[in-house]
Amino acid sequence: MPFETDDLKYIALENRDPSAEGHFVYCVKSTMICCRPTCYSRLALRRNIAFCKDVKEAMDKNYRPCKRCKPNIETGWNSSREMVIRACSLICRIASNGKKFVLDTLVEELKVSKFHFCRMFKNYTGLTPRQFYLKCKELKENPLKSKPLPIVETKKNLKRKKLLARNTITTECSSRNTLENSEACLSSSDTSSMDASLSSPGSNTEVTNDNESALEDLILQHQYFQEEANKDLEDLNWVDDFIEFLFFA
């Protein structure tokens, strides 16, 4: 069973892990309020946090449900998800009727700002509203029938997904470059070692050592640049959201 210990539960709180939803609630001793593990309220100090199995147990201990995440409500508590579900139904209806998709008309009907809507829609569906419209026309049905929306999505979890995806791509590219460079070093060293072996019997060992040192330098350089890239990527997440809003909404 996941989140068996308090330490694992607290790590889930720090990461706003959506997979922890429904497994426990956390209680703040200083305010006597209980929250969902994905609540976007500021996290209290570790010494002021206690865990309960569910909201009923927390309320039995005189904790009050949070008014933001509403742990005492089973359905309809996630207003962002409900908005996206409604938008998906409207977009699917527009596509099935063969009408042109107009984003301004949609957000006016939903009574939300364009930027907030596009950001929430992309967070939950992985697509822009226009991409979802084209998907509906292609499938001739609502894509949510085959792939329902997650119960909740959090900013920290989305940031972690983006960094993981980018790190995977960066690692693959860097590994490929490192392998090509090492093969080039090995091929050149083989040629040098063959020439050197004709003149000096002990030169093979020296060439091998130089080759290993060059490879170690390449690996260290790769690790350094990857760490620096990760630091920069954490500061550029807002740029991605802004570009998606400008060009893909």
C-alpha positions in Angstrom: 0.0 0.0 0.0 1.4 3.4 -1.0 2.1 6.2 1.6 2.4 3.8 4.5 4.7 6.0 6.6 4.3 9.6 7.6 7.6 10.4 5.9 6.2 9.2 2.5 3.0 11.1 3.1 5.0 14.3 3.8 7.0 13.9 0.6 3.8 13.5 -1.3 2.6 16.8 0.3 5.8 18.6 -0.7 5.4 17.4 -4.3 1.6 17.9 -4.4 1.5 14.4 -5.7 -2.0 13.7 -7.4 -1.5 10.0 -6.8 -1.9 10.6 -3.1 -5.4 11.9 -3.5 -7.9 9.7 -1.6 -5.2 7.9 0.4 -5.1 10.3 3.4 -5.7 13.9 4.5 -3.3 16.0 6.5 -4.2 18.1 9.5 -2.6 21.4 10.6 -2.4 21.5 14.4 -1.9 25.3 14.6 -5.1 26.1 12.7 -7.1 22.9 13.3 -7.8 22.5 9.6 -7.6 19.4 7.5 -6.7 19.4 3.8 -6.3 17.2 0.8 -2.7 16.2 -0.1 -3.0 18.2 -3.3 -4.3 21.4 -1.6 -2.5 24.5 -3.0 -2.5 26.3 0.3 0.9 27.1 1.8 2.4 24.0 3.5 2.7 24.2 7.2 5.8 23.3 9.2 6.4 19.6 9.5 6.0 19.6 13.3 2.5 21.1 13.0 1.3 18.4 10.6 -0.6 15.2 11.5 -2.1 12.6 9.2 -5.6 11.0 9.2 -7.0 8.2 7.1 -9.9 10.3 5.8 -11.8 13.5 6.5 -14.2 11.8 8.9 -11.4 10.7 11.2 -10.0 14.3 11.1 -13.4 15.8 11.9 -13.8 13.4 14.8 -10.6 14.9 16.2 -12.2 18.4 15.9 -10.4 19.5 12.7 -12.3 21.7 10.2 -12.4 21.0 6.5 -10.4 23.4 4.3 -12.5 25.8 2.4 -10.1 25.7 -0.6 -9.7 22.0 -1.3 -12.9 20.9 0.4 -11.9 17.4 1.5 -15.4 16.8 2.9 -16.9 16.9 -0.7 -16.6 13.8 -2.8 -17.6 15.2 -6.2 -17.5 18.6 -7.9 -14.8 20.0 -5.5 -12.3 20.5 -8.3 -13.7 23.6 -10.2 -10.8 23.6 -12.7 -11.5 20.0 -13.8 -15.2 20.7 -14.0 -14.5 23.7 -16.2 -12.3 21.6 -18.6 -14.9 18.8 -18.8 -17.6 21.3 -19.7 -15.3 22.9 -22.3 -14.5 19.5 -23.8 -18.2 18.8 -24.3 -18.7 22.2 -25.9 -15.8 21.8 -28.3 -16.9 18.3 -29.2 -20.4 19.6 -30.0 -18.9 22.4 -32.2 -16.8 19.8 -34.0 -19.7 17.4 -34.5 -21.9 20.2 -35.9 -19.2 21.2 -38.4 -18.9 24.7 -37.0 -15.7 26.8 -36.9 -13.9 26.8 -33.6 -13.6 30.3 -32.1 -11.7 30.5 -28.8 -13.1 33.9 -27.8 -16.7 32.6 -28.1 -15.9 29.6 -25.9 -14.2 31.5 -23.1 -17.1 34.0 -23.1 -19.6 31.2 -22.6 -17.5 29.7 -19.9 -17.0 33.1 -18.2 -13.2 32.7 -17.6 -10.1 34.5 -18.8 -8.5 33.3 -22.0 -5.1 32.7 -20.5 -6.4 30.9 -17.4 -8.6 28.7 -19.6 -5.8 27.7 -22.1 -3.4 26.9 -19.2 -5.9 24.7 -17.3 -7.0 23.0 -20.5 -3.5 22.1 -21.5 -2.7 20.9 -18.0 -5.5 18.5 -17.9 -5.8 17.3 -21.5 -2.2 17.7 -22.8 -3.7 19.6 -25.8 -4.5 23.1 -26.7 -8.3 23.8 -27.3 -7.7 23.9 -31.1 -5.8 20.7 -31.0 -8.7 19.1 -29.0 -11.1 20.4 -31.6 -9.2 18.8 -34.4 -9.0 15.6 -32.4 -12.8 15.6 -32.0 -13.2 16.0 -35.8 -10.8 13.1 -36.4 -12.3 10.7 -33.9 -15.9 12.0 -34.4 -16.5 11.6 -30.7 -15.3 13.1 -27.4 -11.7 11.9 -26.7 -12.5 11.8 -23.0 -14.5 8.7 -23.5 -11.3 6.7 -24.1 -9.0 8.8 -21.9 -10.7 10.4 -18.9 -9.2 13.5 -17.2 -7.1 13.0 -14.1 -8.9 13.7 -10.8 -6.6 16.6 -10.1 -3.4 18.2 -11.6 -1.0 20.3 -9.6 1.6 22.9 -10.7 4.5 21.1 -9.0 3.5 17.7 -10.5 3.4 19.3 -14.0 6.7 21.0 -13.5 8.2 17.6 -12.5 6.8 15.9 -15.6 8.3 18.6 -17.9 11.7 18.4 -16.2 11.7 14.6 -16.4 10.8 14.7 -20.1 13.4 17.3 -20.9 16.1 15.5 -18.8 15.3 12.3 -20.7 15.8 14.0 -24.1 18.9 15.8 -22.9 20.4 12.6 -21.5 19.7 10.7 -24.7 21.3 13.4 -26.8 24.3 13.8 -24.5 24.8 10.1 -24.3 24.7 9.8 -28.1 27.3 12.6 -28.4 29.5 11.2 -25.7 29.4 7.8 -27.4 30.3 9.3 -30.8 33.1 11.3 -29.2 34.4 8.2 -27.3 34.3 6.1 -30.5 36.3 8.8 -32.3 38.8 8.9 -29.5 39.1 5.1 -29.5 39.5 5.0 -33.3 42.2 7.7 -33.2 43.9 6.0 -30.3 43.9 2.7 -32.0 45.7 4.2 -35.0 48.2 6.0 -32.7 48.7 2.8 -30.6 49.5 0.8 -33.7 52.1 3.3 -34.8 53.5 3.6 -31.3 53.7 -0.1 -30.8 56.2 -0.4 -33.6 58.6 1.9 -31.8 57.9 1.3 -28.1 56.7 -1.9 -26.5 55.3 -0.1 -23.4 53.4 2.7 -25.2 50.1 0.8 -25.4 49.5 1.2 -21.7 50.1 4.9 -21.9 47.7 5.4 -24.8 45.0 3.4 -23.0 45.4 5.5 -19.9 45.2 8.7 -21.9 42.1 7.4 -23.6 40.4 6.6 -20.3 41.2 10.1 -19.0 39.7 11.8 -22.0 36.5 9.7 -21.7 36.2 10.6 -18.0 36.6 14.3 -18.8 33.8 14.0 -21.4 31.5 12.4 -18.8 32.3 15.1 -16.2 31.6 17.8 -18.7 28.3 16.2 -19.6 27.2 16.0 -16.0 28.2 19.6 -15.3 26.3 21.0 -18.3 23.2 18.9 -17.5 23.1 20.2 -14.0 23.3 23.8 -15.3 20.6 23.1 -17.9 18.3 21.7 -15.2 18.7 24.9 -13.1 17.8 27.1 -16.2 14.8 24.9 -17.1 13.2 25.4 -13.7 13.1 29.2 -14.4 11.7 28.9 -17.9 8.5 27.0 -17.3 6.5 30.2 -17.4 7.9 30.9 -20.8 6.5 27.6 -22.1 3.0 28.5 -20.8 3.2 32.0 -22.4 4.3 30.7 -25.8 1.6 28.0 -25.8 -1.0 30.7 -25.0 0.3 33.0 -27.8 0.8 30.6 -30.7 -1.2 27.4 -30.0 -4.4 28.5 -28.3 
